[in-house]
């Protein structure tokens, strides 16, 4: 979760490369806090709810298929939002990795 450190400046240039890399990757550019994970926002809550509904509806086609598709859209929405508006490079990379994984999954499902 988000570590509350208040508004703390980036590590001094004389600090070790590991600390500078940590700051670059994980420090929120607005608040200065280290941010690795955050509470889910609307697209992630939708994704979790829709995946649960699709799992409960398994075997009841076409409802399960539509719920799964809607879950994919919600996850894609979250990933694009993180890629574009992520608070640090870690969150942006997480969005990019999720988009790549989702695209791969969709391609595998469609047989291509």
HELIX and SHEET records of a PDB file:
HELIX    1   1 UNK A   17  UNK A   26  1                                  10    
HELIX    2   2 UNK A   42  UNK A   56  1                                  15    
HELIX    3   3 UNK A   63  UNK A   85  1                                  23    
HELIX    4   4 UNK A   89  UNK A  109  1                                  21    
END                                                                             
